[in-house]
Amino acid sequence: MTAPQRRTAAASERAREEDRALLRRYHEDGDTTAREELIERHLPLVRSLARRYAGRGEALEDIEQVGAIGLIKAIDRFELEREVSLATYATPNVVGEIKRHFRDKGWAIRVPRALQELNASMSGAIERLTGRLGRSPSIAEIAAELKTTPEDVLEAMEVGSAYSTVSLSTGPGGDEELDPLETIGGEDAEFERSEHRAALEPALDRLPPREREILRMRFEEGLPQTQIAQQVGLSQMHVSRLIRKSLSIMREELLR
Amino acid sequence: MTNHHERIDLVAPLSGDFQAVVRLIIGGIAERVDFAFEEIDDLQLAVERLLAEAGQIGSVRLSFEVGEASIRTRVGPLSEAAVADALRNGDAPPGQLTLRRILQTVVDSFGVEHLGDGAIVVRLEKLKGLS
């Protein structure tokens, strides 16, 4: 073995030991910061695997996000008695999650190229217009910017967004009355949370930290997508997709 | 400019295969009212989450009442047992996401009409320029 090879092998062994220490902290002590650290440490692996599936009608960022779900599952399911490294164990989980995603969303490959291209250019157009107008642009404004029709813009919006719709919170039926008309900011009576609502917490926990933070900003802080996009450094369209997809993933987790 | 209270009715299968079509139609209607991209996305998300609660079997009627700067959407009949709990009074504790919390965020108001026999219609109202 050459000197560089020895150094690489030593670094790999060190990384493997650090992973095992973090896995012990997470699985034996319940230390969730160790889990977060494990996710961060292995995101480059996810990105590398996701790149293999780029160019199939899905944004790379979306594939990476799906892959990250596979990574989190691998971390959560890892048994400390295993002799394999986390990277080895996680790889088939990440690839499996990505393949399952493509299998479930087989429609993606049927999207006409022109619409895919329009969708790809929309994100930049929305950012430019938002900056120029100081507000979220209308469809007509996006169409004018891209020299196309509002109908094409609407169709392009749907490219990459046809994810299965899912339930967020369902519970046993009851006899409590529903409000005839709820209004934001109205005074609400307290109610006891159902078991199903409690069950949503682990589903939320399945999401990567960035997606959890985006959902928190949108639905707890009530921030608009444009503001969230600025804070997390993504396009507004991407934030929109992440919100919808995260909600779908949570449902899938709930139904398992 | 759109005349006040024009109405569009749509009966759509609840099957997930058609939900992209529903989204597209909502986008088309909202575009006529000149909703911003984000407002359209909000209304689409509200309907999508609501339909997700309703399951995958049967069909649902969506009625869009289009004002000059608003869209009032009625979705139903939906199963009260499936949807009611998700919309019940009270705010979800921090860290939890419920349909109610999502609707509170993405539409300007929402409400429920009881049709009897365990069926309800949910009303959603989205105003232009308030989000």
Interface residues (C-beta under 8 A of the other chain):
Chain A: I126 R135 S136 P137 S138 I139 A140 I142 P150 E151 L154 E155 M157 E158 S161 A162 S164 T165 V166 S167 L168 S169 T170 G171 P172 G173 G174 E176 L178 D179 P180 L181 E182 T183 I184 D188 A189 E190 F191 R193 S194 H196 R197 L200 E201 L204 L215 R216 R218 F219 E220 G222 P224 Q225 T226 Q236 S240 I243 R244 L247 M250 R251
Chain B: G16 Q19 A20 R23 L24 G27 G28 A30 E31 D34 F35 A36 F37 E38 E39 I40 D41 L45 E48 R49 L51 A52 E53 E80 A81 A82 A84 D85 A86 L87 R88 N89 G90 D91 A92 P93 P94 G95 Q96 L97 T98 L99 R100 R101 I102 L103 Q104 T105 D108 S109 F110 G111 V112 E113 H114 I120 R123 S131
